[in-house]
Amino acid sequence: MSKLQKALYEEMAKFPIISPHGHVEAKLLAENENWSDAVELLIKPDHYITRMLYSQGISYEELKKPSIDIWRIFCENWMLFAGTPSSLWLREILDSLFDIEDLSEISPDKSFAKINERLASPEFKPIALFKRFNIEVLATTDSTCDDLSAHKVLAGMELSGRVIPTFRPDDVTDPARKDFKATIEKLGVSTFAGLIEKLKERRDYFKSLGATATDHGIFSPQTLKMSDAEKDRLFSDVMSGQRFEEYRAVMLFEFAKMSAEDGLVMQLHPGSYRNYDEEIFDNYGADKGFDIPTSTTFTSELRPLLNEVGKHPNFKMVLFTLDESTYARELAPLAGAYPSVRLGPPWWFHDSINGMRRWRDATIETAGFHNTVGFIDDTRAFCSIPARHKIARKFDAQYLSEMVDANLISKKTAFELAPLLAYKLSKDFFRL
């Protein structure tokens, strides 16, 4: 690490963590119970780990064994993670929290016992770690009809930062989901207009508990504008099993209009073929590592939406993608033109050192730094939050220092950008 890179990183490290999108459950903090063991903490919530193990022939049945057996399997296969971002995150977690520098140099039983001993202490309860991690804001991801009871509990607790919900209405956006009709019934609606009014009520409820954003896990960012009469016919057709694609596009358009009205920042996460393997999904459920990226385009798909609300002063939208080919061709130009649009950071499969570099190289010359939203960890594994932010900050410090060395920016500019990338871009755009 060069002297300049080190100084830039030290500047970034001064700031607390803003985590505006992730999948840690509010229940974890509200209940504030110690993790039972290393497997419950590090392996079971992390689909990156289980995916890699499965790819080498370790079945999910083997990962149902007692925790000590699962931990032995993981340690015996630690070499599989070499070169992956999982290795970086886990090494940081093990070193900073458990004083284990190299998992390969300690026996599985000894590392398991050492981690478990720490986990049993009051200092390793979720709320204690929340404070230790210096998290200012942690946003969860919550479904349409969630009662947000855990958030109500947290609202009455003294925390070092805030835990806020995020409105994720995938269960009313995608009619192909198994829970779609059940959610519609739970909302008690029978018309498209009734659905929109009920969703506005739910959004207001989320806002009352601190929400500043929505999130949309969609296959395609296709949007479509329809008249009220057409939407009524569409809703009827959808409930009878027809016109699913049109409905998804219309709903995304309607959610954008709602965001322009109530100010909730709209996040789009398209381009993942969810639950790709039918057998894995049927036997083990969602989020077991069989989601696969697909090609995704944005320019034509988002045009109806952006023509409607793209210049609205209250509308804000963050675009993510798993299709790197769109970075320079579509996403950077869109963010570099519309004041309402920002680029989300490298997501999921691309949340890696080289992924961050490819993303920066493809987007910065067109969109600049200020049309991005900083780093977003998007994790289910609680202890990986500070690890991921630390690694991202180190990378950004390196990237800025290289730009100074290449005379692309001044040293002064680098130090002005450092706090933006580490903290301020996320805080400001997500209205935190």
Secondary structure as GFF3:
##gff-version 3
##sequence-region A 1 432
A	DSSP	alpha_helix	3	13	.	.	.	ID=ss1
A	DSSP	beta_strand	17	19	.	.	.	ID=ss2
A	DSSP	alpha_helix	26	31	.	.	.	ID=ss3
A	DSSP	alpha_helix	38	38	.	.	.	ID=ss4
A	DSSP	pi_helix	39	43	.	.	.	ID=ss5
A	DSSP	alpha_helix	47	55	.	.	.	ID=ss6
A	DSSP	three_ten_helix	62	64	.	.	.	ID=ss7
A	DSSP	alpha_helix	67	76	.	.	.	ID=ss8
A	DSSP	three_ten_helix	78	81	.	.	.	ID=ss9
A	DSSP	alpha_helix	85	98	.	.	.	ID=ss10
A	DSSP	three_ten_helix	103	105	.	.	.	ID=ss11
A	DSSP	alpha_helix	108	119	.	.	.	ID=ss12
A	DSSP	three_ten_helix	122	124	.	.	.	ID=ss13
A	DSSP	alpha_helix	126	132	.	.	.	ID=ss14
A	DSSP	beta_strand	135	139	.	.	.	ID=ss15
A	DSSP	beta_strand	142	143	.	.	.	ID=ss16
A	DSSP	alpha_helix	149	155	.	.	.	ID=ss17
A	DSSP	beta_strand	162	164	.	.	.	ID=ss18
A	DSSP	beta_strand	167	168	.	.	.	ID=ss19
A	DSSP	alpha_helix	170	173	.	.	.	ID=ss20
A	DSSP	alpha_helix	180	187	.	.	.	ID=ss21
A	DSSP	alpha_helix	192	208	.	.	.	ID=ss22
A	DSSP	beta_strand	213	218	.	.	.	ID=ss23
A	DSSP	alpha_helix	228	239	.	.	.	ID=ss24
A	DSSP	alpha_helix	244	262	.	.	.	ID=ss25
A	DSSP	beta_strand	265	270	.	.	.	ID=ss26
A	DSSP	beta_strand	272	273	.	.	.	ID=ss27
A	DSSP	alpha_helix	278	284	.	.	.	ID=ss28
A	DSSP	beta_strand	292	293	.	.	.	ID=ss29
A	DSSP	alpha_helix	299	309	.	.	.	ID=ss30
A	DSSP	beta_strand	317	319	.	.	.	ID=ss31
A	DSSP	alpha_helix	326	326	.	.	.	ID=ss32
A	DSSP	pi_helix	327	331	.	.	.	ID=ss33
A	DSSP	alpha_helix	332	335	.	.	.	ID=ss34
A	DSSP	beta_strand	341	343	.	.	.	ID=ss35
A	DSSP	three_ten_helix	348	350	.	.	.	ID=ss36
A	DSSP	alpha_helix	353	367	.	.	.	ID=ss37
A	DSSP	alpha_helix	384	405	.	.	.	ID=ss38
A	DSSP	alpha_helix	411	419	.	.	.	ID=ss39
A	DSSP	pi_helix	420	424	.	.	.	ID=ss40
A	DSSP	alpha_helix	425	429	.	.	.	ID=ss41
###
